Amino acid sequence: MNIDKDLVAAMATPLVLAILLEGPSYGYAILKRVRELSDGDLEWTDGMLYPLLHRLERGGSVESEWRDSEASRRRKYYLITEAGRAQLAEHRRQWTTANRTLGGLWTQAAGA
């Protein structure tokens, strides 16, 4: 499925923050989780994810730290902050309103 780039951009921040709410994660694992959650419909690239993570870090919504992995390769892990949790809660309120509004219209249109 080809999802409009504006819709992908609109949901990128809340999606990444929600994934980090599950626990600290690194880039490749976040990309894999997005693919998994969307049943393969969203195929993000490094070029989309890392600028978003860096913007969220500059804005104080996430923090990062280097950790050793089992393969003794260091990875940069991202963690959601309290500011990120608050930002996610606001995104959740906005998406709930959008979903309710569109859902009502689509249900109404299907019955017409």
C-alpha positions in Angstrom: 0.0 0.0 0.0 1.3 3.4 -0.9 0.4 5.8 2.0 0.4 9.5 1.2 3.7 11.2 2.3 1.8 13.9 4.2 -0.1 11.3 6.3 3.2 9.5 6.9 4.8 12.7 8.0 1.9 13.6 10.3 2.0 10.3 12.1 5.8 9.9 12.3 6.4 11.8 15.6 3.5 10.1 17.6 4.5 6.7 16.2 8.1 7.0 17.2 7.2 8.4 20.6 4.7 5.6 21.2 7.3 3.0 20.2 9.8 4.5 22.6 7.1 4.4 25.3 7.4 0.6 25.0 11.0 1.0 26.1 14.4 2.3 24.9 15.2 1.3 21.3 17.8 1.9 18.5 17.2 3.0 14.9 17.0 -0.4 13.2 14.7 -1.8 15.8 12.4 1.2 15.5 12.3 0.8 11.7 11.5 -2.9 12.2 8.7 -2.1 14.8 7.1 0.4 12.4 7.1 -2.2 9.7 5.6 -4.8 12.1 2.9 -2.5 13.5 1.8 -1.5 9.9 1.8 -5.1 8.7 4.5 -4.0 6.2 2.5 -1.0 4.8 5.1 1.5 6.2 8.6 1.0 5.0 10.6 3.8 6.5 14.2 4.5 5.7 17.2 5.7 7.8 16.9 8.9 5.9 13.4 9.5 7.3 13.9 8.1 10.9 17.2 9.7 12.0 16.4 13.3 11.2 13.2 12.8 13.1 15.0 11.3 16.1 17.6 14.1 16.0 14.8 16.7 15.9 13.0 15.0 18.9 16.3 14.9 20.8 17.0 18.6 20.1 13.5 19.4 21.3 13.9 17.4 24.5 11.3 14.7 23.7 13.9 12.0 23.6 17.3 11.4 25.0 20.0 9.1 23.6 22.8 7.0 25.1 25.4 4.6 23.7 25.1 1.0 24.8 27.0 -2.2 24.1 24.9 -4.9 22.4 25.3 -8.7 22.7 27.4 -8.7 19.5 29.7 -6.2 21.3 28.8 -3.5 18.8 27.8 -0.2 20.3 24.4 1.2 19.5 22.7 4.5 20.1 19.5 3.9 22.1 16.7 6.5 22.3 14.6 7.0 25.3 11.4 9.0 25.7 11.5 11.8 28.2 8.8 13.3 30.4 8.4 16.1 27.8 8.1 13.4 25.1 5.4 11.7 27.2 3.5 15.0 27.4 3.9 15.5 23.6 2.6 12.0 22.9 -0.4 12.6 25.1 -1.3 15.7 23.1 -0.8 13.8 19.8 -3.0 11.1 21.2 -5.8 13.6 21.9 -5.5 15.1 18.5 -5.5 11.8 16.7 -8.4 10.6 18.7 -10.4 13.6 17.6 -9.3 13.2 13.9 -10.2 9.5 14.0 -13.6 10.0 15.6 -14.4 12.8 13.2 -13.4 10.9 10.0 -14.8 7.6 11.3 -18.2 9.3 11.8 -18.2 10.7 8.3 -17.1 7.4 6.7 -19.7 5.4 8.7 -22.4 7.9 7.6 -21.2 7.8 4.0 -21.2 4.0 4.0 -24.8 4.0 5.1 -25.9 6.4 2.4 
